[in-house]
Amino acid sequence: MIQQTTYDKDTKNRADETFSSAVLLMAKIVSVVFHPLLLLLYSSVVLAWCNPFLFGRPRFSDIIADKASTILFLWLLIFSFIVPMLAVLMMKGLGLIKDLAMSEKTDRIGPYIIVGLLYIVIFMNLKSNSGIPYEMAIFSLGATIGIFSAFIINLFSKISMHTVGMGGFLAMMLICVMRSVTDKQYLMAIAIIIAGLVGSSRLILRAHEPADIYGGYVVGFLAQFVAMSYLLG
């Protein structure tokens, strides 16, 4: 554990020496804006924009104005992002993890379990509600599978949760494009660019080794299609 901590400090120092402060700042901003816990919400909003009929409305603006839809997205924000972040902050305050970046593999065990359990609750609620698009249940189950897969892999290697999320995001964007009522294939190009930026940011910040980055993409992408095969099979 001491060796791992020393390695993390050394790699972060090399990042500070290699890249300018502006590049490092941009990498941190990208990592925050596209935090893996926000991607389920982002994908659900994109799904509503691609096909508002799935939400029982003819236009995306009608969904935004609809109180029930607003409550749904707010509920998703609370349970997929805010509650997990509060749990991590509490663990930090109690000394159960050393830092919010969770630089050591052991620091990630508790948060993985808590977030995974919360995402199971999200999936069960979305799946049991007939008024919510089934695609959202697929998204949430895929995210849950990705989290627990990352938990297992984390026992051996510090896989990047950011790129696990982005791999899942790419798959979710593909589903959104497939379900879109108009041609929105350009969304895949945008999603690929974002995924590349996130992966590059994690490398710039020396948060992970390249293998952890690439492995995360594969795990996240496959998790969504395992979820889709299970729910639609």
C-alpha positions as CSV (number, residue, x, y, z in Angstrom):
1,M,0.0,0.0,0.0
2,I,2.9,2.3,0.8
3,Q,4.4,1.5,-2.6
4,Q,1.1,2.3,-4.3
5,T,0.8,5.6,-2.6
6,T,4.3,6.6,-3.5
7,Y,3.6,5.6,-7.1
8,D,0.5,7.8,-7.2
9,K,2.4,10.8,-5.8
10,D,5.3,10.3,-8.3
11,T,3.0,10.0,-11.3
12,K,1.0,13.1,-10.3
13,N,4.3,15.0,-9.9
14,R,5.3,14.0,-13.4
15,A,2.0,15.2,-14.7
16,D,2.6,18.6,-13.1
17,E,6.0,18.7,-14.7
18,T,4.9,17.5,-18.2
19,F,1.7,19.5,-18.7
20,S,0.9,23.2,-18.3
21,S,-1.4,24.3,-15.5
22,A,-4.1,25.2,-18.1
23,V,-4.0,21.7,-19.6
24,L,-4.2,20.1,-16.1
25,L,-7.1,22.4,-15.3
26,M,-9.0,21.4,-18.4
27,A,-8.4,17.7,-17.7
28,K,-9.8,18.2,-14.2
29,I,-12.9,20.1,-15.6
30,V,-13.5,17.3,-18.1
31,S,-13.2,14.7,-15.4
32,V,-15.8,16.5,-13.2
33,V,-18.3,17.4,-16.0
34,F,-18.3,13.9,-17.3
35,H,-18.1,12.2,-13.9
36,P,-19.3,8.6,-14.3
37,L,-22.2,9.1,-11.8
38,L,-23.7,11.8,-14.0
39,L,-23.8,9.7,-17.2
40,L,-27.0,7.9,-16.5
41,L,-28.8,11.2,-16.1
42,Y,-27.1,12.7,-19.3
43,S,-28.1,9.6,-21.3
44,S,-31.7,9.7,-20.1
45,V,-32.0,13.4,-21.1
46,V,-30.5,12.6,-24.5
47,L,-33.0,9.7,-24.9
48,A,-35.9,12.2,-24.2
49,W,-34.5,14.6,-26.8
50,C,-34.1,11.9,-29.4
51,N,-37.5,10.4,-28.9
52,P,-39.9,12.4,-26.7
53,F,-42.7,10.0,-27.7
54,L,-41.1,7.4,-25.3
55,F,-42.0,9.8,-22.5
56,G,-45.5,10.4,-23.8
57,R,-44.8,13.8,-25.3
58,P,-44.5,15.0,-28.9
59,R,-41.7,17.4,-28.3
60,F,-38.7,17.6,-26.0
61,S,-39.8,21.0,-24.7
62,D,-43.0,19.4,-23.5
63,I,-41.0,16.9,-21.5
64,I,-39.0,19.7,-19.8
65,A,-42.3,21.5,-19.0
66,D,-43.9,18.4,-17.7
67,K,-43.9,18.2,-13.9
68,A,-43.8,14.4,-13.7
69,S,-40.8,14.2,-16.1
70,T,-39.0,16.9,-14.2
71,I,-39.5,14.9,-11.0
72,L,-38.2,11.8,-12.7
73,F,-34.9,13.5,-13.8
74,L,-34.5,15.2,-10.4
75,W,-35.0,11.8,-8.7
76,L,-32.4,10.3,-11.0
77,L,-30.0,13.1,-10.2
78,I,-30.5,12.6,-6.5
79,F,-30.1,8.9,-6.4
80,S,-27.5,8.4,-9.1
81,F,-25.2,11.3,-8.2
82,I,-26.0,13.3,-5.1
83,V,-26.6,10.5,-2.6
84,P,-23.5,8.5,-3.8
85,M,-21.4,11.6,-3.5
86,L,-22.7,12.4,0.0
87,A,-21.9,8.8,1.0
88,V,-18.4,9.1,-0.3
89,L,-18.0,12.4,1.5
90,M,-19.2,10.8,4.7
91,M,-16.7,8.0,4.3
92,K,-13.9,10.6,3.8
93,G,-15.0,12.4,7.0
94,L,-15.0,9.1,8.9
95,G,-11.5,8.3,7.7
96,L,-12.7,5.2,5.7
97,I,-11.1,6.5,2.6
98,K,-7.9,8.7,2.4
99,D,-8.9,11.1,-0.4
100,L,-11.9,11.8,-2.7
101,A,-9.8,10.9,-5.7
102,M,-9.6,7.4,-4.2
103,S,-6.0,7.0,-5.4
104,E,-5.6,3.5,-3.8
105,K,-7.6,0.4,-4.9
106,T,-8.6,-0.3,-1.3
107,D,-10.3,3.2,-1.0
108,R,-12.6,2.2,-3.9
109,I,-14.1,-0.9,-2.3
110,G,-16.6,0.7,0.0
111,P,-17.8,3.3,-2.6
112,Y,-18.2,0.6,-5.3
113,I,-20.5,-1.4,-3.0
114,I,-22.6,1.6,-1.9
115,V,-23.0,3.0,-5.4
116,G,-23.7,-0.5,-6.8
117,L,-26.5,-1.0,-4.3
118,L,-28.0,2.4,-5.0
119,Y,-28.0,1.6,-8.7
120,I,-29.8,-1.7,-8.1
121,V,-32.5,0.4,-6.4
122,I,-32.6,2.8,-9.3
123,F,-32.9,-0.2,-11.8
124,M,-35.7,-1.9,-9.8
125,N,-37.7,1.4,-9.6
126,L,-37.3,2.2,-13.3
127,K,-38.1,-1.4,-14.4
128,S,-41.2,-1.6,-12.3
129,N,-42.7,1.7,-13.6
130,S,-44.6,1.1,-16.8
131,G,-44.7,4.8,-17.5
132,I,-41.0,5.2,-17.8
133,P,-39.2,4.2,-21.0
134,Y,-37.8,0.7,-20.9
135,E,-34.5,2.1,-22.3
136,M,-33.9,3.8,-19.0
137,A,-34.1,0.5,-17.2
138,I,-31.5,-0.9,-19.7
139,F,-29.3,2.1,-19.0
140,S,-29.5,1.7,-15.3
141,L,-29.0,-2.1,-15.3
142,G,-26.0,-1.7,-17.7
143,A,-24.5,0.9,-15.3
144,T,-25.0,-1.5,-12.4
145,I,-23.3,-4.3,-14.2
146,G,-20.5,-1.9,-15.1
147,I,-20.0,-0.9,-11.5
148,F,-19.9,-4.4,-10.1
149,S,-17.6,-5.5,-12.9
150,A,-15.3,-2.7,-12.0
151,F,-15.5,-3.7,-8.4
152,I,-14.3,-7.2,-9.2
153,I,-11.5,-6.0,-11.5
154,N,-10.5,-3.4,-9.0
155,L,-9.3,-6.2,-6.7
156,F,-6.5,-6.9,-9.3
157,S,-6.1,-3.6,-11.2
158,K,-7.2,0.0,-10.6
159,I,-9.6,0.1,-13.6
160,S,-10.8,3.6,-14.6
161,M,-14.4,4.2,-13.5
162,H,-14.4,7.3,-15.7
163,T,-13.9,5.2,-18.8
164,V,-16.2,2.4,-17.6
165,G,-18.8,5.1,-17.5
166,M,-17.8,6.5,-20.9
167,G,-17.9,3.0,-22.5
168,G,-21.4,2.7,-21.2
169,F,-22.2,6.2,-22.4
170,L,-21.2,5.2,-25.9
171,A,-23.5,2.2,-25.8
172,M,-26.3,4.3,-24.4
173,M,-25.8,6.9,-27.1
174,L,-26.0,4.1,-29.7
175,I,-29.3,3.0,-28.2
176,C,-30.6,6.6,-28.3
177,V,-29.7,7.0,-31.9
178,M,-31.4,3.7,-32.8
179,R,-34.6,4.9,-31.0
180,S,-34.5,8.4,-32.3
181,V,-37.4,9.6,-34.4
182,T,-35.1,11.7,-36.6
183,D,-31.6,11.2,-37.9
184,K,-29.2,11.9,-35.1
185,Q,-26.3,9.8,-36.0
186,Y,-24.0,12.7,-35.4
187,L,-24.5,12.1,-31.7
188,M,-22.3,9.0,-31.9
189,A,-19.4,11.2,-33.3
190,I,-19.9,13.6,-30.4
191,A,-20.0,10.8,-27.9
192,I,-16.8,9.3,-29.3
193,I,-15.1,12.7,-29.0
194,I,-16.2,13.1,-25.4
195,A,-15.1,9.6,-24.5
196,G,-11.7,10.3,-26.0
197,L,-11.4,13.6,-24.1
198,V,-12.3,11.8,-20.8
199,G,-9.8,9.0,-21.4
200,S,-7.1,11.6,-22.3
201,S,-7.9,13.6,-19.3
202,R,-7.4,10.6,-17.0
203,L,-4.1,9.9,-18.6
204,I,-3.0,13.6,-18.4
205,L,-3.8,13.6,-14.7
206,R,-1.8,10.3,-14.3
207,A,-4.8,8.8,-12.6
208,H,-4.5,5.5,-14.4
209,E,-2.3,3.4,-16.6
210,P,-3.3,3.1,-20.3
211,A,-4.5,-0.5,-19.8
212,D,-6.9,0.7,-17.1
213,I,-8.3,3.3,-19.4
214,Y,-8.8,1.0,-22.4
215,G,-10.2,-1.8,-20.2
216,G,-12.7,0.6,-18.8
217,Y,-14.1,1.4,-22.2
218,V,-14.6,-2.3,-23.0
219,V,-16.2,-3.1,-19.7
220,G,-18.6,-0.2,-19.8
221,F,-19.6,-0.8,-23.4
222,L,-20.2,-4.5,-23.0
223,A,-22.1,-4.0,-19.7
224,Q,-24.8,-2.1,-21.6
225,F,-25.3,-4.8,-24.2
226,V,-25.4,-7.5,-21.5
227,A,-28.2,-5.5,-19.9
228,M,-30.0,-5.1,-23.2
229,S,-29.7,-8.8,-24.0
230,Y,-31.0,-9.8,-20.6
231,L,-34.0,-7.4,-20.6
232,L,-35.0,-7.9,-24.2
233,G,-34.0,-11.5,-24.6
